[in-house]
Amino acid sequence: MAMTDEQLIERIGQGHIVESPGEMTPEYRQTLIHILTVSADTELISAPSYYTAARNVPSMNNLISALAIIQDELSHAHIGYRILQDLGVDTEALIYDRDPKQFKHPYAFDVPLRSWIELIVANAFYDRAGYVLLGDVYRHCSYGPWRRGLAKVDKEENFHLRHGENGMRRLAATHREELQQAIDWMFPMTVEWFGLPDSLKTHGKQIGYRLKGSTNDQLRQTWLRTAVPLCEGLGFRVPAHHERATDAYVLDYPLPVDFDEAERRWLMDRPITWNDVLVRWKRRGPGNAMFVEMLQRGRRQMRETVERH
């Protein structure tokens, strides 16, 4: 007799690690496919996003560092897609035939980075978010193949965020204005990255299956606990502060607020609803089509060449 969802959740709660599709219920498999697709898409789309900024680096050493990070991100994407393939997903179609708006990466990667300084801040903020999110999965994940694959990812995402931290420290003495400008739009962007607040989102399936161990607000708080001290320690302004009474970091603006894509500016005096945010996420951002086209171009050109011959 097939295992029920309740029986699987009970086994997982007792420490059982799922090792193959044969041990899954249909609901577990679909939940795993969803979270894996988000993870793999995020790693994949970060490559062209970072590459556009890395083309204008100040030195060869900086270029080598940036390319090493991009290589890591593609490797992380490969881990996710390879596991999806084992779950029966057609990953060739998933990567090369999907419409750009159907990719499931965070909206942040649809807003192009324009400079080396913004790439450094992206490493400090975006890769920190990746480290927080995937570190949580790594510690709690009930699916053995992904948990083992994340051992590599966890170490490399830590390197990426340290690269951003060290870069900000070096640049703080000479490029304070440019760094502050980047922080002003990229800090709230990363806060939004963690998604709907717990009051609006249920986490029953993902946490019940132990595909993650923390809620959106808990993960957002984990990010704030290191991102805010980093910026304040370097003398930069961020719209958040530590509240001693609750030992928590509190935002100095209502989440969510409107975002001006053209100016890359958050309108802190213009609160919106999370439904408005979801509309923007689904519409995708200004760099979405360009970045996906960069990834899909080679396969399309190869197919066209084969068809001509």
N, C-alpha and C positions, 0 to 999 in steps of 0.2 A: 504494500500500500504506500502511495506517495506521501511524503512528509508534508504536514501542514505548515503554514506560516508560523503559527503559534509554537509548534514543536521546534522549528528551526530557531526562532528567537530565544526559546528557552535553552537550547543547546549552546547557542552563541553566548548567552549570558553566563553559562557555566565554563566558558573559556574555549569552546570548540572553534577551530580555525577551518574555514571552508577552503577546499583545495581544487575543486573542479566543478564544472557546470552540473554534473550529475548529482551533486550534493545540495543544489539550490532549489528553491521554489521559484515559480515564474516571477513573483513580486520582487524577490531578492535580486534576481538577475536583472530585471528592468531598472531597479533602483541603482544597482552597481553600474550598469551601462550608462545611466544618466550622469552620475558623478564622475565616472571615468572620462566621458566625452567632454564635460566641462573642463576637467583637468588637462586632458590632452590638447584640446583646442586652445586653451590659455597658453600652454607652453609653446605650441606651434606658432601662434600669431605674434608672440613676443619677439620672434626672430626677425621678421621684416620690420616690425616697429622699432626695435633696437638698431637694426642695420641702417635705417634711414638717418638716424642720429649719429651713428658711428662713422659715417662717411666724411664727417667734418671734425675729426679728432685733432688735437693739437700736436700729437707726436706719434711716432711709430709704436712706441711702448704702449700708449693708450689704445691704439688700434688693435694690437695683439691681445690686450686684456679684454677689449670689447668683443672681438671675434671668438675668444675662448668662452665667454659667457653665452654668446649666440649659439655656439656649438653645443654647449651644455643644454640649452633650452630645447634644441632640436632632439637631443638624446632623450630628454625627459618626455617630450611628445611621443617619441618612438616607443618608449616603455608603455605609455597609456594606450596607444593605438594597437600595439602588439597584443596586449591583454584583451582589448576589445575584439581583436581578430579571433582569439581563442574562445570568446563568448559567442561567436557566430556572426559578428558584425562585418559587413563589407567595408573595410577601412579604405580601400582604393576609392570607392565611390564617396565615402565620407569625406575624404580629404580633397579629391580632385573634381568631383561632380556637384558638390553642394553649392547652392547659392550663397554668396557672401553673408547675407543677412541671417542665414540659418546656423552660422557658427555660434558657439555658446561661450565664448570668452568674455571676460569683463569689458564693459564699455570703455574703461580707461585705455585699453590698447587700440581703440578706434580713434583716439585723439593723437595725431602725430607729434613726436618729439622733434624739436627744431635745433637742438644744439647738444654739444658734449656735456654741458652743465646739466641739461635736463635729463640726459641719459644717466648721469651720476645720481641725480635725485631719484630717478626711476629705480635704480638698483637699491637705493636706501629705503624707498617706500614700497614700490611694487613687489620687488623680490622679498622684502620683509613680509608682505602680505602672503606671498606664496609659501614662504618658510613657515609662517604661522598656520596656514590652512593645511598644507601637506604634512607638516610636523604633527598636527593633530591626527590626521589620517594614519600616519606612520605608527604612532603610539597606540592607536585603538583599532585599526582595521582588522576585520574578521576574515578578509579574503587574502589568503596566504601569498599568492603570486604578486599581488600589488604591494602588500606590506613589505615583502623582501625587495622588490624593485625600488621602493621609496628609500631604502637605506642609502643608496647612491644619491638620489635626488636631495635628500635632507642635507647631506654634507655640502653639496654643490650650491644649493640655494643659500646656505649660510655663507659660503664664499662670496656669492653675488652681493648679498646685503652688506657684508664687510667691505667689499670693494666700493660700494656706495658711501658707506660711513667714512672710510678713509679718504675718499675723494672729496667729500664735503669738508672734512677737516683741512685738507690741503688748500682747497679753493676759498675757504672762508676768509683768508687774509687778503686776497686779491680780487675776488669776484663776489663780494657780499650782495650787491644789488641784484645781480643775475640769479644768484642762489635764492634770494628772498622771493623774487618774482616766480621762480619755479615752484618753490614751496607753497606760495599763495594759491596756486591752482591744483597742484598735485597732492597736497595733503588732504583736502576735502575729497578729492577724487578717490583716494585710497580708502578713506573712511567709508565712502559709499560702496566700495568694492565688496564689502562683507554682506551686503544685501539687506533685505527687509528686517526690521526689528523683530525680536521674539514675540512681541504682542500681535504681530500680523502673520507670522509664519510658524507652521508646525514642523517639528523635526523628528516626528515619531518614527518614520521608516528608517531614515539614515542613522539615527542614533540607536534605535531598536535593533537594527542589523549590525550595529557597531562598525559602520562604514565611516563614521566620524564620532568624536567623543564630546564635542562642545557645540553650543548653539552659536548663531550669528553674532549676537551681542557679546557673548563670552569671547569669541575670537576677535571681535573688533576691539574689545578692552585689552586683550593680550597685545595686539598691535600697538595701541596707544601707549601702553606701559613702557615701551622702548623707543617708539618714534618721537614722542613728545620730549623726553629727557635728552635725546640726541640733539634735537633742534634747539631746545632751550640752553643746553650746555655750550652750544656754539654761538649763542646770542641771537638766534633767529626767532621771529614771531610765528606762533601757530595758534589757531582758533580753538584751543582746548587748554584745560588746566586740571591740576590734581586737587581733589576735594578730600581733605583729611578725615572728615567725619565718616565718610563711607569708604575711604581708601580706594577711590575710583577716579578715573579720568573722565571729565565732563566736557562736552563740546560747548563752545561759546556762541553757537548759532543753532537754530532749529533744524534738525535733520528730518526730511531733506529740504534743500533749497534749489532754486532754479539755476541753470548753467547756461551761459552765453558761449556757444561753440565757436563763433567767429572770433571773439575776443579772448576765449579761454579764461573766462572769469566767472566766479560764483557770485550770485546775487544774494548776499547774505540777508538782505532785508525783504526777500521775496520767497517766503515759504511755499512749498508745493506739496502735493500728496504723493505717496508711494505709487499710486496708479499713474501719476504723471511721469514718474521715474521709469516705470515699466514701459510706458509708451516710447520714451527716448531710447531705452535699452533695445527694444525690439526694432526701432527705426535704424539703429546702429549709428556710428559716428562718422565724421568726415573722412577718416582714413581707411574705413572698412573695406570698400571695394578695391582700393589700391593695394592693400596688404594681401588680401586673398588672391588677387590677380598675380602678384609676385610669386606666390606659392604654387599656383595652378598653371602658370604660363608654360613651364618646361614640359609638363605632361601633355598639355594641349598641342604644343608645337610638335612633339614627338608623334602624336596620333595623326596630325595633319600630314606629316612627312610619310608615315606608313601608308596612309590612304592614297597619297599621290603616286606611290610606287606599287 
